Amino acid sequence: YPIFLLLYIKIFKYFVLWAGTCIVSIESCLDCSPPDSTVHGILQARILEATMTAPEFPEFTTKVQEAINSLGGSVFPKLNWSAPRDAYWIAMNSSLKCKTLSDIFLLFKSSDFITRDFTQPFIHCTDDSPDPCMEYELVLRKWCELIPGAEFRCFVKENKLIGISQRDYTQYYDHISKQKEEICRCIQDFFRKHIQYKFLDEDFVFDIYRDSRGKVWLIDFNPFGEVTDSLLFTWDELLSGTNLKGDFSEGEALEQDAPAFRCTNSEVTVQPSPYLSYRLPKDFVDLSTGEDAHKLIDFLKLKRSQQEDD
C-alpha cells in the first residue's frame, strides 16, 4: 500500500485483527440500537434472562472507533485480501457502510469470503512451500458513494495489461458502451504511468474507479488466479491469452497490443447479482447447483422415502 498510497481515494488505516471468533457483547449492541426499537427491547430481555459472556477488546475497540471517526464516521472494511461483499444483505442498511466495530464484526462473521481468508488463504497456490505465518490486518477505508458503472477490473500478465472488464457486469450502462475507447485509453495511461513495473509481482489484478472528470483512482489489488472473480472473462482465456484481442472499430488510435475490453452490451444480458446465493443456507445452494453429490443423494433418498410413506 505505501507504494501506491497517493493513488487511492483515501489513506487506509491498519490495525492488527485478532484471528479468532469475533463476538460482540449484547451490551455493545444495546448501545447501538434506538431506545424505542423492537431490537432494543429484545436485547434488554436477553440480558435479564441470562448472563452472556463475550470477549472484550476495549483498547482495540477504541483504536478502531478513533480510526472510523478520523475517516469521516463511515468506513468500508476489509481484511488483507477480501471484503465481506457477500454479507451486505445481513446489515441493517443492506450495505457495507460501517460506523462502529459492531457493524464490522457482523459483516465479517457472516461472510464466506472472510472465512476463506482466515481458513484457506492459499487454497489456490501451487508452490511447494508451506503456508507462511499470517498477520491479519483490518483495513478501513473512508466510505465514498461510488457509481458502480464507473468501476473496472484490470488483468495484468507478465507486466502487460491484457484485459479490462466492467466491474458491475450484471447491469447495462449506456455510457460504457459509448465511451469504451476513451475509458480504455485512460486506464492504459494510468497503468503505464503509475502501476507497470512498480508492483511486486508481474501477474496481478487491480481495480480502478474512473470519476466524472475522467480521473482514474486505484481501488485495490487482487491475486492473478481463480480466487479472483474474472467477471466477463474466463480464467482459461486469461491464462492462455486466447480471445484477448482488442475489438475496437476502425479509425481508433489504439495500439495493436491494446487489452481486450469487455462490458455488458445490452439490457438483454442483464443478470442477477452473483451475491444473492449467499443469502441462502449453503445446503440449499449445493442442492440447487449439484456441487455436493452426497447431499443430492440424501435428498433424493428422503423424497423417495416420503413417497413410499404416502
LINFEN-V31081 format. One record per residue. N is the residue number from 1. RES is the residue in three letters. PHI is phi as a letter, one per 30 degrees, with the letter a starting at -180 (NA if undefined). D_LAST is the distance of its C-alpha to the last C-alpha in Angstrom with 2 decimals. Layout:
n res phi d_last
N RES PHI D_LAST
N RES PHI D_LAST
//
This chain:
n res phi d_last
1 TYR NA 63.33
2 PRO e 67.07
3 ILE d 68.00
4 PHE c 66.26
5 LEU e 66.64
6 LEU d 68.54
7 LEU d 65.99
8 TYR d 63.15
9 ILE d 62.60
10 LYS a 63.30
11 ILE e 64.29
12 PHE d 61.48
13 LYS c 61.45
14 TYR c 60.40
15 PHE b 59.15
16 VAL d 57.79
17 LEU c 54.18
18 TRP d 52.87
19 ALA d 50.15
20 GLY b 47.73
21 THR d 44.99
22 CYS c 46.53
23 ILE b 45.61
24 VAL c 47.39
25 SER d 47.99
26 ILE d 46.69
27 GLU e 50.32
28 SER d 51.01
29 CYS d 48.02
30 LEU d 49.27
31 ASP d 52.62
32 CYS c 51.04
33 SER c 48.93
34 PRO e 50.52
35 PRO e 51.45
36 ASP c 49.74
37 SER d 46.48
38 THR d 43.04
39 VAL d 42.95
40 HIS d 46.28
41 GLY d 45.02
42 ILE d 41.94
43 LEU d 44.18
44 GLN d 46.63
45 ALA d 43.91
46 ARG d 42.77
47 ILE d 46.37
48 LEU d 46.76
49 GLU d 43.54
50 ALA a 44.29
51 THR c 46.98
52 MET c 45.74
53 THR c 47.81
54 ALA a 48.05
55 PRO d 50.65
56 GLU c 53.48
57 PHE b 55.73
58 PRO e 58.50
59 GLU d 60.98
60 PHE d 58.45
61 THR d 57.04
62 THR d 60.57
63 LYS d 61.47
64 VAL d 58.37
65 GLN d 58.95
66 GLU d 62.60
67 ALA d 61.58
68 ILE d 59.17
69 ASN d 61.99
70 SER d 64.47
71 LEU c 62.17
72 GLY j 62.02
73 GLY j 59.28
74 SER b 56.29
75 VAL b 55.32
76 PHE c 52.97
77 PRO c 51.87
78 LYS a 51.08
79 LEU c 51.53
80 ASN e 53.62
81 TRP c 51.43
82 SER c 48.49
83 ALA c 47.93
84 PRO d 44.64
85 ARG d 43.92
86 ASP d 40.19
87 ALA c 40.14
88 TYR e 42.02
89 TRP d 38.96
90 ILE d 38.89
91 ALA d 42.48
92 MET d 43.31
93 ASN c 45.33
94 SER h 42.90
95 SER b 45.87
96 LEU c 47.51
97 LYS d 50.48
98 CYS c 51.21
99 LYS c 53.77
100 THR b 53.17
101 LEU d 52.16
102 SER d 48.97
103 ASP d 48.01
104 ILE d 48.66
105 PHE e 46.69
106 LEU d 43.63
107 LEU d 43.68
108 PHE d 44.46
109 LYS d 41.73
110 SER c 39.11
111 SER c 40.35
112 ASP d 39.05
113 PHE d 42.42
114 ILE d 44.34
115 THR e 42.14
116 ARG d 42.86
117 ASP d 46.57
118 PHE d 46.47
119 THR c 44.34
120 GLN b 44.80
121 PRO d 47.88
122 PHE c 49.06
123 ILE d 45.80
124 HIS c 47.17
125 CYS d 50.70
126 THR c 51.96
127 ASP d 55.17
128 ASP c 55.58
129 SER d 56.89
130 PRO d 54.78
131 ASP e 53.37
132 PRO d 56.34
133 CYS d 56.47
134 MET c 55.23
135 GLU c 56.68
136 TYR d 54.36
137 GLU b 55.88
138 LEU d 54.64
139 VAL c 56.09
140 LEU c 56.58
141 ARG c 57.69
142 LYS e 59.09
143 TRP d 56.46
144 CYS b 57.37
145 GLU d 55.58
146 LEU c 55.38
147 ILE d 54.48
148 PRO e 51.58
149 GLY d 53.19
150 ALA c 56.27
151 GLU c 54.63
152 PHE b 54.82
153 ARG c 53.91
154 CYS c 56.56
155 PHE c 56.19
156 VAL c 59.23
157 LYS b 59.71
158 GLU h 62.99
159 ASN i 64.44
160 LYS b 63.85
161 LEU d 61.74
162 ILE c 59.40
163 GLY a 56.74
164 ILE b 56.16
165 SER b 52.82
166 GLN e 51.96
167 ARG d 50.22
168 ASP d 47.89
169 TYR d 46.69
170 THR d 43.72
171 GLN b 46.24
172 TYR c 48.99
173 TYR b 52.49
174 ASP d 55.14
175 HIS d 58.03
176 ILE d 56.83
177 SER d 56.84
178 LYS d 60.28
179 GLN c 61.83
180 LYS d 60.23
181 GLU d 63.61
182 GLU d 65.27
183 ILE d 62.37
184 CYS d 62.53
185 ARG d 66.31
186 CYS d 66.06
187 ILE d 63.51
188 GLN d 65.60
189 ASP d 68.74
190 PHE d 67.00
191 PHE d 65.69
192 ARG d 69.12
193 LYS d 71.00
194 HIS c 68.83
195 ILE c 66.16
196 GLN e 67.24
197 TYR i 68.68
198 LYS c 68.35
199 PHE d 64.79
200 LEU d 64.50
201 ASP b 62.34
202 GLU c 62.77
203 ASP c 59.06
204 PHE a 57.31
205 VAL b 55.55
206 PHE b 56.91
207 ASP c 55.79
208 ILE b 58.30
209 TYR b 58.64
210 ARG c 61.08
211 ASP d 62.30
212 SER d 63.70
213 ARG c 67.18
214 GLY i 66.10
215 LYS d 66.53
216 VAL c 64.10
217 TRP c 62.72
218 LEU d 61.06
219 ILE c 57.60
220 ASP a 56.61
221 PHE c 56.55
222 ASN b 53.53
223 PRO d 53.20
224 PHE d 53.42
225 GLY l 50.11
226 GLU d 46.35
227 VAL d 46.04
228 THR c 47.66
229 ASP d 45.85
230 SER d 47.60
231 LEU h 46.59
232 LEU d 47.66
233 PHE c 48.80
234 THR c 47.01
235 TRP d 48.26
236 ASP d 48.90
237 GLU d 51.33
238 LEU d 52.99
239 LEU d 53.44
240 SER c 54.66
241 GLY i 56.61
242 THR d 55.23
243 ASN h 54.90
244 LEU c 56.86
245 LYS d 59.80
246 GLY d 60.85
247 ASP c 60.03
248 PHE d 62.52
249 SER d 64.45
250 GLU d 68.05
251 GLY i 70.88
252 GLU c 69.18
253 ALA d 71.30
254 LEU c 68.67
255 GLU d 69.36
256 GLN d 67.95
257 ASP c 66.06
258 ALA d 64.39
259 PRO d 60.86
260 ALA d 57.86
261 PHE c 56.81
262 ARG b 53.28
263 CYS b 51.90
264 THR d 49.23
265 ASN d 51.10
266 SER a 49.18
267 GLU d 46.63
268 VAL d 44.33
269 THR c 43.71
270 VAL d 42.92
271 GLN b 39.93
272 PRO d 37.91
273 SER d 39.23
274 PRO d 38.37
275 TYR c 37.97
276 LEU d 34.98
277 SER d 32.51
278 TYR d 34.12
279 ARG d 32.72
280 LEU c 29.17
281 PRO e 27.95
282 LYS e 28.89
283 ASP d 25.40
284 PHE d 24.31
285 VAL d 27.44
286 ASP d 27.03
287 LEU d 23.53
288 SER d 24.83
289 THR c 27.94
290 GLY i 26.63
291 GLU d 29.47
292 ASP c 27.59
293 ALA d 25.87
294 HIS d 24.54
295 LYS d 22.69
296 LEU d 21.22
297 ILE d 20.08
298 ASP d 18.52
299 PHE d 16.71
300 LEU d 15.38
301 LYS d 14.29
302 LEU d 12.46
303 LYS d 10.65
304 ARG d 9.91
305 SER d 8.72
306 GLN d 6.28
307 GLN d 5.10
308 GLU d 5.40
309 ASP d 3.81
310 ASP d 0.00
//
